[in-house]
Amino acid sequence: MNTEINSRIPVALTIAGSDSGGGAGIQADLRTFAFHCVHGTSAITCVTAQNTLGVKRVDTMPTEAVVAQIQAVVEDIGVQAAKTGMLLNQEIIFAVAQQVEALQINNLVVDPVMVSRTGAQLIDDDAIKTLCHTLIPKAVVITPNRYEAQILSGLQINSLEDMQAAAEIIHKTLKTKVVLVKGGGMQADMRGVDIWFDGDKLEVLTCQPVETKNTHGTGCTLSAAIAANLAKGKDLWQAVQQAKEYVTTALTYALDIGEGQGPVGHFFPLWGLGKVGPPLGIRGNGD
């Protein structure tokens, strides 16, 4: 018997690179969408040959191909939310920003993939400028890591206060609705501490640190989970809180595969291993 699912199922779009090792990029995004019962669609910006030890090769998709993928999805299926990951170069960034506006893509989550968690710059300075001036202002939330927040704010970030100041500067200068500065690259008790700033509310989001080397795809997964929650009609605050809870639990069940850094465990419920949690700690301004 064929039982059709209601056509109003939420749809999310990821515009990002392909990770042949399956830990990050569109592979992580689509698994995250599926976990949240959201139909996942994709526009691939580049194809990487990589594994748990690192990236061996990167092949860029033609800009026209990226645009065609976005148009094909939006014009037929429609999307309730979208996220961007690795956009790779100035031409692709500009074209994606144009499509976001032309196709009226709402609930855009921008993971500004410019610098790795170890501090290595991934795109050139011209691409960073284009990202800041064309795409980021169209986002409802951006999720920079420590090093990306340093570039976007012009501040050196070494403390909680630095993260808070950076979030405020980024919000003011780049005109995005919400800035979520991630603390995954911070040291000691600052690991896993994120800063939310929406122009009014400055919040510190904490979680129980997870001791694991297998953290590949964490940033992709967080932004994809936010997009999935937005596609389901959650407000931004709920979407971010629940996304952080999902990532924390997925880290708890990370996959120890390969010889290097394995990925987070996106599909842990299939093993009967846990429910999304543990609950976040939230500290307001002045706590």
N, C-alpha and C positions, 0 to 999 in steps of 0.2 A: 504494500500500500504506500503510495507516494503522498506524503504530507508536506504541503508547501508552507514555508515560513512567511509571516506577514511582511509585505514589501516595505513597511516602514521601519525595518530594523536599522539602527544607527549605522552610518558609514563614516569612516575616517580615511584620510589620505596621508601617506608618508611620501615626502619628496627627499630622497636621500640616496646614499651609495649602497652597493651590495657588498656584503662581507661573506666570502666563500667559506669561512670557518663557522658561520652561523651564529656568532656571538653578539654582533652589533649591527648597525645599519638597518636596512629594510627587513632583514630576517628577524632581528630582535623586535622591531616595530610591529610587524605582522603578528608575531606570537603574542605580543602584549595586547594588541587589539582583540585577538581571538579570546584571550583570557577574560577580557571585559565584555564578551559577547557583542562585539562591534565588528561589522564587516570591514576588513582592511583592503584598501587599494593602494597602488604605488606608482610612483614615477621615479625611475632609476637615473641618477645623475652620473654615476661612475661605477665601474666594476673593479673590485679589488681581488687580488690573489693574496689571501692572508690566512693565518692560522693562529694558534695561541701564542706563538713566538713572535709574531710581527707581520708587517705588510711586505710582500714580495714584489708586487706590481700594482699599478693603478692605471686603468684605461678610462678616459673621459668619454661620456656620451656626447654626441653632437647636441648643441643647444636646441636645434629644431626638434630633435627626438624627445628631449625633456618636455618641451612645450606641447608636443603632440600627445604625450602620455597624460599630462594634466588635463588637456582639453577633452580627450576621449573619456576620461573618468567623469569629469564634472558635467559635461554636456548630456551624458546619458544617465549615469547613476546618481549623480549629485553627492555632495559630502556635507556633513554637519560640522566637521572639524578637520583641521589639517596640521601637520607638523613638518618642519624642515630639519634636516640634519646636515650631512656633508654636501655642500653645493659646489665646492672645489675651485671655481674661478669666477672672475668678474662678469663674464658674459652670461653664465648660467644664473648667477644671483640676480642680475638685472632682469633677465627674461622671466624668472620665477616671480619676482615682484610685480612685473607687468601683468602676469596671468592672475595673480591673487586679486589685483584690482579689477581687471577686465571681467573676470568670472565671478566677482563678488564672493570670494572665499572667506567665510567668517570663522571665528574661533581658531585663529592661526597661532600655533605655538612654535616659536623659533628657538631651536637649540643652536646657538651661534658657534658652530664647530670651527674654531679658529686655532685653538691651542689645545694640545693633549693635556691630560692630567699630570704629566711629568714636565710640562712647560715647553714642549716642542711646538713651534709655530707650523700650522698645517696649510694655510693659504697665504698669499702674498698681501702686501700692504694695500694695493689697489683694490683687491677683492674685499678686504676688511672695510675700506671706506665705502664701497658700494653697498655692502651689507648694512652698514650703519645708516646710510642715507636713504636707501630705497626699500629694504625689506623689514628691518626691525621696527620702524614706525608703524607698520601695518599689523604688528603682532598684538595679541591680547596679553601674552606673557612671554618673556624670554628667560632662558635658563643657563646663564654663563657659569662656568666653573671659576675657580680662583684666578687662574691666569687670564682667562678671557675677560673677567671683571676688571682685572688690572688694566688691560688694554682699553676697555670701554670707558673706564672712569679716570684713567691717568694716575691712579693711586697704587702704591705698594700695599699688598694685603698680607698682614701677618697676625691679625687679631680679630676678635669679634667686632670690635669698634670699627676696624678698617672695613670689614665686610658691610656693616651697616652704612657707613659713609659712602662706600662705592655704590651700593644699591640706590641711595638717594641721588647721587650724581648721575648715574645711568638713567634713572627715571626722568630726571629733569632735562637732560641733554638729548635723549633719544626718543622721548615722547611715547614710549610704550605704556600700556595700561598697568602692567604688573612686572616687576623685576624679581626674580628668584635667584639669588646668588648662592651657588652650591658650595658646601664646605668639604666635599669629598677629597680634595687635594690638600686639605689642612692637616696639621699635625696634632698628635695626642688627643686631648679631650674635645678638640674642635672638629674632629672627623665626624661627618654626618650631620653637622649643624648647618642649616640653611637659613637664609634671610629673605623674608618676604617684605616688599615695599610696594604700595599701590598709590603713593602720593599722599596718603593719609595715615594708614595703618602700617606700622613697622613691627614685624613679628619675628621671633626667633623660633624656628622649628627644630626640635631635637628628636633623636631616636637612640635606641640602644645600639652602640657600635657593634658591628659584626666582624669578628676576626677571621678573615679569609683573604687569600691572595687572588681568588677567582672573582674578579670584579669587572671583567670585560663586558662592555655594553651597558653599563649602569646609566650613563647620561642619556643614551638613546632610549632606554627603557623608561626612564622617568618622564621625558618629554612625550613619548608615545602614550604613556598611561594618562598624563594630563589631557592630551587630545582625545583619548577614548572617553574619559569621564565627561569632557565638554560635549562630545557627540551625543552622549546619553542625557544631556540636559542639566548636568550638575553646574552649579555656579563655580567661578574661578577658585574661590577659597576651598570649597569642597573638593574640587578636582585636584588641586595641588596636595591637599592633606592626604587624600586617599591614594594618590599616585605615590607619594613618599612611603606610605605604609606598605603598598604592594612591592616597591623596590626593596625595602628593608627585609621583607619576608623572603623575596626571591634571592637576596644575598645570603640569607640564612641557609638556603638550600642550593647554593651555587654548585656548578658542575665542575668536578676536578677531572677534566679531560685534557689530553695533550700534555706537552712538556712545559708549557708556559702558563699564561694567565687564562684560566677558563672563564666561561660566561656565567651570568646569574641564572638561576633556575626558574625560567619563566613559567613552566608548566608543572610546578610542584604539586598542585592538587591532584593531578593524575596518579601520583604515587600515594595519595592519602596521607600526605606529610604535614599538612597544616592549613590554617586559614589565614586570610590576610590580617596582618597585625604585626607587631604589637602596637598599641596606641601611641600616638605622638605626644611629646611634651611640647607645650607652646608657652613661650614667655613673651609678654608684651613689653613695650617701651618702659624702661625703668626697673624691670625685674632683675 
